[in-house]
Amino acid sequence: MDQPAILLLEDGTVFTGKTAGKPGTTTGEICFTTGMTGYQEVFTDPSFYGQILVTTNVHIGNYGTMKDENESGHVQISGLVCKDFTDHFSRIKADDSIQDYFLNEERTCIYGVDTRAIVRHIRDKGAMNAIISSEILDISTLKKKLEEVPSMAGLELASKVTTSEPYEKTPDNPDFKVAALDFGIKQNIVDCFVERNCHVKVFPADTSSEDILAFNPDGIFLSNGPGDPSAMTYAIKTIKQLIETNIPMFGICLGHQLLALSVDVPTYKMHHGHRGINHPVKNIVSGGCEITTQNHGFGVSPEHLKKRTADIEITHVNLNDETIEGIRLKSRPAFSVQFHPEASPGPHDSRYLFDDFIELMKKN
């Protein structure tokens, strides 16, 4: 720790700080998250694959890390930017300090920077690529390396984080069978289904509709994940076929975007995305407000949805910017949300969506 490090943004903005974790160089699209807790769950969320993460909360590492708080098998972010990287932790039950955790996961961090200024910059200028380095301190050399990093727009990343083989998790005497397409699924999503007495079989992202239907599922789940949904033509084709079966379908985050694309509603890259555990969403169906956890850099086109009111219902909207947060197909038993009802830690306002899916399977 403590050796000099540089954060260089695509627009030429430079921040200097100190390095933590594994010294080295890392690149990715820079984004920020506003949660005050849950840094480990965020780091291990596959939806963050290929991104450099800025945390608005000042203290990172103050309660250490625990193996059972991972949302996937390893850290997914490319690198971390924070104000205070705290190597000493207060939680007695913690397995590791954040420094040891980052060393074991071979991830680098720059800390001691003005994260408020960085977040304000991203908020105003938009998401962009960035590079962190503690081994290269020459700005011109870093600029050349940064020019080689592809844009997130058009980038297919689900294949980088999906399971290589199907796997199953089930309670004793399950009531329903759920086929989950893994585009970067979080562990707590699987747990939320198992808690509701579902036998879950998780399939690789490129699984054919025939192989999914061979499981004879009562419901189909479309998971969260990283990258540009419009680049996932293989998944869109499969979802189109699965919709025609009339098997109940539920999508979260990337799964929400893919459901929209499968019924010919386009997606777009957002200016700087939504990431955090305090985003207000209006449930248009109930009229209530839900505080939600979010993590996405793409959205579903509201202009196109407004032309599709005959066959698609908008169920949720974001109260900050009126972006689309939920849809339901009127002629098929399929619905999706842009936010994360399984959030852990985070608000549980939207956990009812899993129960809605259970009811949909019962009716079917």
WOWO-V792281 format. One record per residue. SS is DSSP state (H for helix, E for strand, C for the rest). PHI is phi in degrees with one decimal (999 if undefined). OMEGA is omega in degrees with one decimal (none if undefined). Layout:
SS&PHI&OMEGA / SS&PHI&OMEGA
//
This chain:
C&999&169.4 / C&82.5&175.8 / C&-75.0&-175.2 / E&-59.9&177.5 / E&-143.4&-179.3 / E&-127.6&169.0 / E&-112.1&178.8 / E&-115.8&176.9 / E&-92.5&-176.1 / C&-59.0&-178.8 / C&-85.8&176.2 / C&96.1&179.6 / C&-70.5&-175.4 / E&-120.9&172.7 / E&-127.4&178.8 / E&-114.1&-179.8 / E&-158.4&179.8 / E&-122.5&-177.5 / E&-95.6&173.2 / E&-139.8&-175.1 / E&69.7&179.8 / C&-86.6&177.0 / C&-61.2&179.7 / C&156.8&-178.2 / E&-130.4&178.5 / E&-144.5&-177.7 / E&-132.9&176.4 / E&161.0&174.8 / E&-75.4&-178.5 / E&-87.1&178.4 / E&-149.0&179.7 / E&-131.6&176.6 / E&-127.4&-170.6 / C&-104.5&-177.9 / C&-69.7&177.4 / C&-89.0&177.9 / C&-133.4&174.1 / C&83.2&-178.0 / H&-62.0&-179.0 / H&-67.8&176.9 / H&-62.2&177.8 / H&-66.6&-178.5 / H&-59.1&-174.7 / C&-99.5&176.7 / C&-76.0&-178.4 / H&-60.3&177.9 / H&-64.4&179.7 / H&-91.7&-177.6 / C&-56.7&176.9 / C&81.5&-177.9 / E&-122.9&170.3 / E&-93.1&-171.1 / E&-106.2&172.1 / E&-104.0&177.1 / E&-100.0&179.1 / C&-77.1&175.6 / C&-69.2&-171.5 / C&-67.2&-171.5 / E&-97.1&175.9 / E&-120.1&179.3 / C&107.2&-172.5 / C&-69.4&174.7 / C&-118.1&173.6 / C&69.3&-179.3 / E&-135.5&176.4 / C&-135.8&-175.5 / H&-58.4&-175.2 / H&-80.2&175.8 / H&-103.5&175.3 / C&-75.5&175.3 / C&-94.9&175.7 / C&-155.6&-173.8 / C&-72.2&-178.1 / C&-162.1&178.1 / C&-66.8&-175.6 / C&-102.4&-179.2 / C&-66.8&177.4 / C&-76.3&-179.2 / E&-166.8&-176.5 / E&-123.8&173.0 / E&-123.1&-179.4 / E&-148.7&179.4 / C&-80.3&-179.8 / E&-119.4&176.2 / E&-97.7&-168.0 / C&-95.4&-177.4 / C&-78.6&180.0 / C&-96.4&-176.0 / C&-119.3&-173.6 / C&-97.9&-173.4 / C&-82.0&-176.5 / C&-63.1&-175.4 / C&-78.6&-175.8 / C&-61.3&-179.8 / C&-83.2&-174.0 / E&-143.3&167.0 / C&-75.9&179.1 / H&-64.4&178.9 / H&-65.5&178.4 / H&-63.3&178.6 / H&-60.3&179.8 / H&-68.9&176.2 / H&-64.7&179.1 / H&-63.6&-179.0 / H&-89.7&178.9 / C&55.1&177.3 / C&-118.4&-178.3 / E&-108.7&-178.5 / E&-140.1&167.2 / E&-114.6&-179.7 / E&-132.7&-177.3 / C&76.7&178.5 / C&-106.3&179.7 / C&-82.2&-176.3 / H&-65.8&177.4 / H&-63.0&178.5 / H&-65.5&-179.9 / H&-65.4&-179.5 / H&-64.4&177.8 / H&-60.7&180.0 / H&-66.7&179.2 / H&-65.3&-179.9 / H&-60.4&-177.6 / H&-83.3&-174.6 / H&-91.6&-179.5 / C&97.9&178.8 / C&-63.2&179.6 / E&-155.5&177.4 / E&-73.5&-178.8 / E&-151.4&177.5 / E&-138.1&173.9 / E&-113.5&176.5 / E&-150.1&171.8 / C&-114.8&-179.6 / C&-109.7&176.4 / C&-120.3&-177.9 / C&-111.1&176.8 / C&-86.9&-173.3 / H&-63.7&-178.2 / H&-64.0&178.1 / H&-68.7&178.8 / H&-65.0&178.4 / H&-61.7&179.1 / H&-64.7&178.3 / H&-65.8&-178.1 / H&-67.5&178.9 / H&-64.2&-178.4 / C&-84.9&-176.6 / C&-81.0&-179.1 / C&-69.4&176.3 / C&-70.4&177.0 / C&-65.9&177.1 / C&-63.9&-178.9 / C&85.0&-175.4 / C&-94.7&176.9 / E&-92.7&-175.2 / C&-122.7&-177.9 / H&-58.2&-179.6 / H&-65.9&179.8 / H&-81.8&-173.1 / H&-119.1&-177.2 / C&-70.1&175.6 / C&-65.8&179.4 / C&-82.1&179.9 / C&-136.7&175.7 / C&-61.6&173.6 / E&-143.5&-174.0 / E&-129.7&174.0 / E&-140.4&-173.0 / C&-148.1&171.9 / C&-83.6&172.6 / C&-70.9&176.9 / C&51.5&-178.9 / C&-66.9&178.5 / C&-91.8&-175.6 / E&-138.2&175.6 / E&-113.4&-179.1 / E&-116.2&174.3 / E&-93.5&-177.6 / E&-107.7&174.0 / E&-82.5&-173.2 / E&-92.4&173.5 / C&-101.4&-176.0 / C&137.9&-170.0 / C&-64.3&175.6 / C&-88.2&-177.2 / H&-59.4&-175.9 / H&-70.1&174.4 / H&-65.4&177.5 / H&-59.3&-179.8 / H&-61.9&-179.8 / H&-63.6&176.8 / H&-72.8&-179.8 / H&-63.0&177.7 / H&-60.6&179.0 / C&-99.0&173.3 / C&64.1&176.9 / E&-108.3&169.9 / E&-85.8&-175.6 / E&-105.5&170.7 / E&-115.6&-176.9 / E&-96.3&-176.3 / E&-108.9&173.5 / E&-57.8&-173.7 / C&-58.5&-174.8 / C&-95.8&179.7 / C&-64.2&-179.6 / C&-75.7&177.4 / H&-63.0&179.3 / H&-62.0&-179.3 / H&-69.2&177.8 / H&-67.7&-178.5 / H&-68.9&177.6 / C&-65.0&175.8 / C&-74.6&-178.2 / C&56.1&-175.1 / C&-76.4&171.4 / C&-84.5&179.1 / E&-151.1&180.0 / E&-123.2&179.7 / E&-113.4&177.7 / E&-109.2&-169.2 / C&-85.8&169.5 / C&-69.6&177.2 / C&165.6&-176.0 / C&-96.6&170.5 / E&88.6&-176.9 / C&-87.2&-177.9 / H&-62.9&-177.5 / H&-67.6&177.7 / H&-83.1&-175.2 / C&-96.5&-176.8 / H&-61.3&179.4 / H&-63.8&-179.5 / H&-72.4&179.2 / H&-59.4&178.5 / H&-61.3&-179.5 / H&-64.0&-178.7 / H&-65.5&175.6 / H&-55.9&-179.9 / H&-67.6&-177.9 / H&-70.3&177.4 / H&-59.7&-177.5 / C&-66.6&-179.4 / C&-79.1&-176.8 / C&67.0&171.8 / C&-76.0&-179.8 / E&-51.8&-175.6 / E&-133.7&-178.5 / E&-137.5&179.7 / E&-124.9&176.7 / E&-126.2&172.7 / C&59.6&176.8 / H&-59.2&177.1 / H&-62.3&175.1 / H&-64.8&179.8 / H&-64.9&-179.7 / H&-69.4&175.5 / H&-61.9&178.5 / H&-61.8&179.7 / H&-62.4&-178.3 / H&-70.3&175.1 / C&-111.4&171.4 / C&67.5&169.9 / C&-104.8&-174.7 / C&-74.8&174.5 / E&-113.3&179.3 / E&-145.9&176.5 / E&-84.2&-178.3 / E&-78.3&-178.7 / E&-60.2&175.5 / E&-143.9&172.7 / E&74.9&178.5 / E&-122.5&178.9 / E&-147.2&-179.1 / E&154.7&-174.6 / E&-118.7&-175.3 / E&-141.2&-176.5 / E&-91.7&-179.0 / E&-81.0&-179.3 / E&-128.0&175.8 / E&-94.2&173.0 / E&-84.5&-175.6 / C&-67.2&-178.2 / C&-68.1&-177.1 / C&-93.3&-176.1 / C&84.9&-178.2 / C&-88.5&176.4 / E&-111.1&178.9 / E&-122.3&172.6 / E&-90.5&-169.1 / E&-126.2&170.0 / E&-96.0&-177.0 / E&-136.4&176.7 / E&-161.3&179.6 / E&-156.3&178.6 / E&-115.1&176.8 / E&-124.5&179.6 / E&-139.8&178.3 / E&-95.4&-173.6 / C&-64.6&177.3 / H&-70.2&-179.8 / H&-61.6&-179.9 / H&-73.4&179.5 / H&-66.5&179.4 / C&-65.9&177.3 / C&-91.8&-173.8 / C&-117.8&-176.3 / C&-65.2&179.9 / C&-71.2&-175.7 / C&-125.7&179.4 / E&-132.9&177.7 / E&-103.6&171.4 / E&-80.9&-174.4 / E&-104.1&-177.6 / E&-142.1&174.8 / E&-134.3&178.5 / E&-80.0&-176.9 / C&-78.5&177.1 / C&-80.5&-174.4 / C&-135.9&176.6 / C&63.7&172.9 / C&-72.0&-176.4 / E&-76.5&-178.6 / E&-117.4&178.6 / E&-169.3&177.5 / E&-138.8&173.9 / E&-140.4&176.0 / E&-79.6&-175.5 / C&-78.8&-176.6 / C&-103.5&-179.2 / C&-136.1&179.2 / C&-81.8&-175.7 / E&-138.7&176.9 / E&-149.9&-177.7 / E&-158.8&175.8 / E&-134.8&-178.8 / C&-81.5&-176.7 / C&-91.9&-174.0 / E&-115.5&179.1 / C&-68.2&-179.0 / C&-84.8&-170.7 / C&-39.6&176.8 / C&-154.8&-5.3 / C&-75.1&-178.4 / C&145.7&-177.9 / C&-68.2&179.7 / C&-105.3&-176.0 / C&-55.1&-170.4 / C&-107.3&179.5 / C&-61.2&-179.9 / H&-58.4&-178.8 / H&-64.2&174.6 / H&-65.2&177.4 / H&-67.0&176.0 / H&-61.5&179.0 / H&-67.0&177.0 / H&-60.8&179.6 / H&-63.0&178.0 / H&-64.1&177.5 / H&-68.2&178.3 / H&-60.5&-178.1 / H&-64.2&-176.8 / C&-73.0&none
//
